[in-house]
């Protein structure tokens, strides 16, 4: 007889004198309900056992381990050297040339003063450099949360009617987003973000990118008044009912710069060594556009410009938070929704580049880092930030080695805030619109949608449901459809698992 043994039972195989011999596997001993519940919670919330490194440590040693756990800067800082610094300085200056024009552009997309986009590229990156675990993530504002903020808060408090209250609500929404993000990380609830499936994100991001591009027709056509709605029908109606107000100067200028930006994106894809062409293109466009407007006095011929930007670093905004009725609830709702979207994008981008360099990112620690930097940002006149793909890709291709590249970028933005903001006075808004379109068009991932159709028709329906909901309804409707269909699909697979 041949047997295979384990700690619980003996499993005989074969026959004895022509008679098949079988032995029943004993049932595991019953466990108390609380033990079972404790084991299930541990498996769900602590599958990686984050506290194992604290075992067998005492006193000051445990304190140092805790510092390294919550502040990853203490892991890489002791071994930092001049060679790493040289790489991070080059990467930081490179992403600063992209962060400055993008920050101004996305602030305009969120219906905020342009200077807030620069503020948001100063404080949050430095916080992330201390607490973040990604070596490649470049922190800054992003298009989709910017549009979400404008859409959700603008319904309750139109920025044209009460700009001060609107800005205060944006700070409040950013504060709630940071608290929500940090709470998810501290409570080990990072798995909640996983309910936003890949198909959901592809459809939602594609729909939001389409809406963002449509919204930029206001700047590209030089229109003074434009609809606050985000659906396709309302935008097209607003565009074609104002044909008599189209400015050919804005159309020509915008088309030229959009062609230039898209051409540089195409050239940069020819090889990793050409990344700098696309990275430098937005700042080059701002400089050239400002020179054209200044030399031709185009602002007197219908070309709108940014105007005055005040010098100085971030002013405190703690007293500006709106923590009372009737507007606090809309800020809370906006903060939670934009916080989830920012988390999904930032963690996905961080994990993608970590995979290329073969290192690990703890999703829960990233949530704490994102939450902390947004809380700090909300108290220093910043709005929601995360790790955008375009800026992180430039950071990666520029050869960054550690998160210090974010500090270098922040220092470059600080110099801009202290000395260079008057130079942006003549920057035409149409150039900002072209920068947004060129940056956001890559989020319309039609190849991924086609792949979903070939692989899984249900996932394709989830993707298209999210896309159509955003484009023909609103950002909120598209998000609700995407999450609802994703949850329904999860329930269907649980009820009818494949075997």
PyMOL commands that set and color helices and strands:
alter all, ss='L'
color gray80, all
select helices_A, chain A and resi 33-45+52-54+59-70+73-79+82-109+114-119+123-131+143-156+163-186+190-195+198-215+217-221+232-240+243-245+248-268+272-296+298-301+318-320+328-357+363-378+389-397+404-424+429-443+446-455+457-472+475-495
alter helices_A, ss='H'
color red, helices_A
select strands_A, chain A and resi 2-5+10-13+15-16+19-20+139-140+386-387
alter strands_A, ss='S'
color yellow, strands_A
deselect
rebuild
show_as cartoon
